Amino acid sequence: MYEIITGQAISSESSQEMRYYLNRINMMQDGSWKSIDQNQGQGHFNPIKGFFGEYFANSDPKNIQEFASKAGWTSDSRNEVAYINDGQVAYILAVFTQDAA
């Protein structure tokens, strides 16, 4: 995530494209994430509900300037990394677990 945010992942252009696809701020601020039903099948993954983004979306997402995240899980693990920038502080959170829940 650090290399994507700083433009060092593959190339500056590739980093910018990845950053665009990982950006969740619009759906957090307009609330559209609440209507994504991930039980609808392929293409309906909700990257906010049940992840870091849900906390920030339910607090005050207007205070966040950028939120980019990537989640992943298997039958026995769950992981997530997120970049959060509120205009004063920018940081990356990462969690790696050995529990699918």
SEBARO-259232 format. One record per residue (C-alpha): y, x, z; residue in three letters. Coordinates in steps of 0.001 Angstrom, whole numbers. Example, Ala and Ser with C-alpha at 12.3 -4.5 7.8 and 13.67 -1.06 7.14 Angstrom:
<site><north>-4500</north><east>12300</east><up>7800</up><resn>ALA</resn></site>
<site><north>-1060</north><east>13670</east><up>7140</up><resn>SER</resn></site>
REM end
This chain:
<site><north>0</north><east>0</east><up>0</up><resn>MET</resn></site>
<site><north>2359</north><east>2857</east><up>819</up><resn>TYR</resn></site>
<site><north>1895</north><east>4368</east><up>-2626</up><resn>GLU</resn></site>
<site><north>2473</north><east>1001</east><up>-4302</up><resn>ILE</resn></site>
<site><north>5695</north><east>388</east><up>-2348</up><resn>ILE</resn></site>
<site><north>7006</north><east>3903</east><up>-2966</up><resn>THR</resn></site>
<site><north>6127</north><east>3814</east><up>-6677</up><resn>GLY</resn></site>
<site><north>3447</north><east>6499</east><up>-6478</up><resn>GLN</resn></site>
<site><north>301</north><east>4454</east><up>-7288</up><resn>ALA</resn></site>
<site><north>-796</north><east>5581</east><up>-10767</up><resn>ILE</resn></site>
<site><north>2766</north><east>5446</east><up>-12124</up><resn>SER</resn></site>
<site><north>6103</north><east>3916</east><up>-11247</up><resn>SER</resn></site>
<site><north>5530</north><east>1113</east><up>-13752</up><resn>GLU</resn></site>
<site><north>1997</north><east>404</east><up>-12486</up><resn>SER</resn></site>
<site><north>3220</north><east>413</east><up>-8886</up><resn>SER</resn></site>
<site><north>5948</north><east>-2066</east><up>-9780</up><resn>GLN</resn></site>
<site><north>3439</north><east>-4379</east><up>-11456</up><resn>GLU</resn></site>
<site><north>1046</north><east>-4221</east><up>-8485</up><resn>MET</resn></site>
<site><north>3927</north><east>-4903</east><up>-6115</up><resn>ARG</resn></site>
<site><north>4842</north><east>-7965</east><up>-8164</up><resn>TYR</resn></site>
<site><north>1296</north><east>-9363</east><up>-7984</up><resn>TYR</resn></site>
<site><north>1022</north><east>-8709</east><up>-4225</up><resn>LEU</resn></site>
<site><north>4401</north><east>-10313</east><up>-3454</up><resn>ASN</resn></site>
<site><north>4031</north><east>-13457</east><up>-1314</up><resn>ARG</resn></site>
<site><north>7628</north><east>-14067</east><up>-197</up><resn>ILE</resn></site>
<site><north>8436</north><east>-16931</east><up>-2595</up><resn>ASN</resn></site>
<site><north>5418</north><east>-19001</east><up>-1577</up><resn>MET</resn></site>
<site><north>6132</north><east>-18235</east><up>2089</up><resn>MET</resn></site>
<site><north>9749</north><east>-19356</east><up>1849</up><resn>GLN</resn></site>
<site><north>9208</north><east>-22475</east><up>-263</up><resn>ASP</resn></site>
<site><north>6090</north><east>-23559</east><up>1645</up><resn>GLY</resn></site>
<site><north>3948</north><east>-23841</east><up>-1487</up><resn>SER</resn></site>
<site><north>1150</north><east>-21894</east><up>239</up><resn>TRP</resn></site>
<site><north>436</north><east>-24968</east><up>2370</up><resn>LYS</resn></site>
<site><north>-801</north><east>-26938</east><up>-658</up><resn>SER</resn></site>
<site><north>-3279</north><east>-24313</east><up>-1936</up><resn>ILE</resn></site>
<site><north>-6795</north><east>-25601</east><up>-1254</up><resn>ASP</resn></site>
<site><north>-9064</north><east>-22595</east><up>-1416</up><resn>GLN</resn></site>
<site><north>-12081</north><east>-24907</east><up>-1418</up><resn>ASN</resn></site>
<site><north>-11189</north><east>-25892</east><up>-5002</up><resn>GLN</resn></site>
<site><north>-12974</north><east>-22886</east><up>-6441</up><resn>GLY</resn></site>
<site><north>-11977</north><east>-19843</east><up>-8420</up><resn>GLN</resn></site>
<site><north>-8261</north><east>-19233</east><up>-8833</up><resn>GLY</resn></site>
<site><north>-7278</north><east>-21140</east><up>-5709</up><resn>HIS</resn></site>
<site><north>-7289</north><east>-18325</east><up>-3153</up><resn>PHE</resn></site>
<site><north>-4664</north><east>-18862</east><up>-447</up><resn>ASN</resn></site>
<site><north>-3284</north><east>-15397</east><up>433</up><resn>PRO</resn></site>
<site><north>-1184</north><east>-16767</east><up>3309</up><resn>ILE</resn></site>
<site><north>-3339</north><east>-19199</east><up>5313</up><resn>LYS</resn></site>
<site><north>-5386</north><east>-17374</east><up>7921</up><resn>GLY</resn></site>
<site><north>-3757</north><east>-14024</east><up>7160</up><resn>PHE</resn></site>
<site><north>-658</north><east>-12063</east><up>8306</up><resn>PHE</resn></site>
<site><north>1529</north><east>-14171</east><up>6031</up><resn>GLY</resn></site>
<site><north>796</north><east>-17372</east><up>7955</up><resn>GLU</resn></site>
<site><north>2405</north><east>-15972</east><up>11089</up><resn>TYR</resn></site>
<site><north>5530</north><east>-14877</east><up>9224</up><resn>PHE</resn></site>
<site><north>5700</north><east>-18076</east><up>7151</up><resn>ALA</resn></site>
<site><north>5490</north><east>-20213</east><up>10283</up><resn>ASN</resn></site>
<site><north>8102</north><east>-18192</east><up>12168</up><resn>SER</resn></site>
<site><north>11213</north><east>-17784</east><up>10025</up><resn>ASP</resn></site>
<site><north>10395</north><east>-16512</east><up>6530</up><resn>PRO</resn></site>
<site><north>14095</north><east>-16570</east><up>5580</up><resn>LYS</resn></site>
<site><north>14465</north><east>-13446</east><up>7739</up><resn>ASN</resn></site>
<site><north>11928</north><east>-11585</east><up>5590</up><resn>ILE</resn></site>
<site><north>13201</north><east>-10006</east><up>2368</up><resn>GLN</resn></site>
<site><north>9832</north><east>-8874</east><up>1053</up><resn>GLU</resn></site>
<site><north>6244</north><east>-9557</east><up>2012</up><resn>PHE</resn></site>
<site><north>3384</north><east>-8118</east><up>-32</up><resn>ALA</resn></site>
<site><north>-238</north><east>-8322</east><up>1041</up><resn>SER</resn></site>
<site><north>-3839</north><east>-7800</east><up>5</up><resn>LYS</resn></site>
<site><north>-6845</north><east>-9207</east><up>1822</up><resn>ALA</resn></site>
<site><north>-10488</north><east>-8502</east><up>1329</up><resn>GLY</resn></site>
<site><north>-13725</north><east>-9475</east><up>3009</up><resn>TRP</resn></site>
<site><north>-17463</north><east>-9328</east><up>2709</up><resn>THR</resn></site>
<site><north>-20212</north><east>-11147</east><up>4580</up><resn>SER</resn></site>
<site><north>-19748</north><east>-8808</east><up>7555</up><resn>ASP</resn></site>
<site><north>-16146</north><east>-7565</east><up>7419</up><resn>SER</resn></site>
<site><north>-12576</north><east>-8698</east><up>6931</up><resn>ARG</resn></site>
<site><north>-9581</north><east>-6515</east><up>6061</up><resn>ASN</resn></site>
<site><north>-5920</north><east>-6946</east><up>5261</up><resn>GLU</resn></site>
<site><north>-2914</north><east>-4780</east><up>4530</up><resn>VAL</resn></site>
<site><north>666</north><east>-6044</east><up>4304</up><resn>ALA</resn></site>
<site><north>4130</north><east>-4650</east><up>3653</up><resn>TYR</resn></site>
<site><north>6921</north><east>-6426</east><up>5521</up><resn>ILE</resn></site>
<site><north>10629</north><east>-5758</east><up>5018</up><resn>ASN</resn></site>
<site><north>13272</north><east>-7731</east><up>6921</up><resn>ASP</resn></site>
<site><north>16223</north><east>-5759</east><up>5566</up><resn>GLY</resn></site>
<site><north>16504</north><east>-3634</east><up>8696</up><resn>GLN</resn></site>
<site><north>12956</north><east>-2411</east><up>9218</up><resn>VAL</resn></site>
<site><north>10123</north><east>-2023</east><up>6746</up><resn>ALA</resn></site>
<site><north>6559</north><east>-1449</east><up>7854</up><resn>TYR</resn></site>
<site><north>2936</north><east>-1663</east><up>6761</up><resn>ILE</resn></site>
<site><north>277</north><east>-3421</east><up>8843</up><resn>LEU</resn></site>
<site><north>-3425</north><east>-2829</east><up>8232</up><resn>ALA</resn></site>
<site><north>-6447</north><east>-4326</east><up>9982</up><resn>VAL</resn></site>
<site><north>-10067</north><east>-3437</east><up>9330</up><resn>PHE</resn></site>
<site><north>-12762</north><east>-5375</east><up>11162</up><resn>THR</resn></site>
<site><north>-16529</north><east>-5623</east><up>11401</up><resn>GLN</resn></site>
<site><north>-16483</north><east>-9405</east><up>11700</up><resn>ASP</resn></site>
<site><north>-16131</north><east>-11824</east><up>8789</up><resn>ALA</resn></site>
<site><north>-14154</north><east>-14276</east><up>10969</up><resn>ALA</resn></site>
REM end
